[in-house]
Amino acid sequence: MPVYQTTFAVDAPAARVWETLAALDRYPEWNPQIPRASGRLEPGEPITLRLSLPGRPPMDLTATIEEARPDMLLTWRGHVGARGSSRGTGASRSRPSRRGRRA
């Protein structure tokens, strides 16, 4: 199964990182891999994403929020296309580093 993963340093406090992650409608401003996102970041709630991964056509994804811990962790699990044809998971973690936060 293909895996797409990125890690980067963010020079901002955890609350600012979470604020950015939680503003789904603003993802196109900073995340070219997710040019469209909507929903509520509450466990059990659905979200919809448009994924634009390198070398692949854009894909619409329906997912369910698994964990939403402000300033720390956001995880989701979902599928692309017909239910069960392609599955995906996502996680955004925030932790301290020497240069601010790692995301």
GIMO-V827580 format. One record per residue. N is the residue number from 1. RES is the residue in three letters. PSI is psi in whole degrees, -180 to 180 (* if undefined). BURIAL is b if it has 16 or more other ideal C-beta (glycine too) atoms within 10 Angstrom, else e. Layout:
n: (N,N)
res: (RES,RES)
psi: (PSI,PSI)
burial: (BURIAL,BURIAL)
//
This chain:
n: (1,2,3,4,5,6,7,8,9,10,11,12,13,14,15,16,17,18,19,20,21,22,23,24,25,26,27,28,29,30,31,32,33,34,35,36,37,38,39,40,41,42,43,44,45,46,47,48,49,50,51,52,53,54,55,56,57,58,59,60,61,62,63,64,65,66,67,68,69,70,71,72,73,74,75,76,77,78,79,80,81,82,83,84,85,86,87,88,89,90,91,92,93,94,95,96,97,98,99,100,101,102,103)
res: (MET,PRO,VAL,TYR,GLN,THR,THR,PHE,ALA,VAL,ASP,ALA,PRO,ALA,ALA,ARG,VAL,TRP,GLU,THR,LEU,ALA,ALA,LEU,ASP,ARG,TYR,PRO,GLU,TRP,ASN,PRO,GLN,ILE,PRO,ARG,ALA,SER,GLY,ARG,LEU,GLU,PRO,GLY,GLU,PRO,ILE,THR,LEU,ARG,LEU,SER,LEU,PRO,GLY,ARG,PRO,PRO,MET,ASP,LEU,THR,ALA,THR,ILE,GLU,GLU,ALA,ARG,PRO,ASP,MET,LEU,LEU,THR,TRP,ARG,GLY,HIS,VAL,GLY,ALA,ARG,GLY,SER,SER,ARG,GLY,THR,GLY,ALA,SER,ARG,SER,ARG,PRO,SER,ARG,ARG,GLY,ARG,ARG,ALA)
psi: (130,147,132,123,140,150,137,157,141,122,75,154,159,-40,-37,-39,-46,-43,-41,-45,-36,-18,74,-37,-13,4,-41,-23,-24,-13,94,-18,-18,82,-6,134,143,156,-174,136,68,137,132,-12,146,149,157,140,148,117,135,83,149,132,8,152,154,144,138,134,134,129,167,132,126,-50,142,91,101,139,3,-56,137,121,148,160,135,-165,156,138,-152,141,122,-10,-40,130,156,155,156,148,135,119,145,127,154,148,177,-24,18,-111,151,135,*)
burial: (e,e,e,e,e,e,e,e,e,b,e,e,e,b,e,e,b,b,e,b,b,e,e,b,e,e,b,e,e,e,e,e,e,b,e,e,b,e,b,e,b,e,e,e,e,e,b,e,b,b,b,b,e,e,e,e,e,e,e,e,b,e,b,e,b,b,e,b,e,e,e,e,b,b,b,b,e,b,e,b,e,e,e,e,e,e,e,b,e,b,e,e,e,b,e,e,e,e,e,b,b,e,b)
//
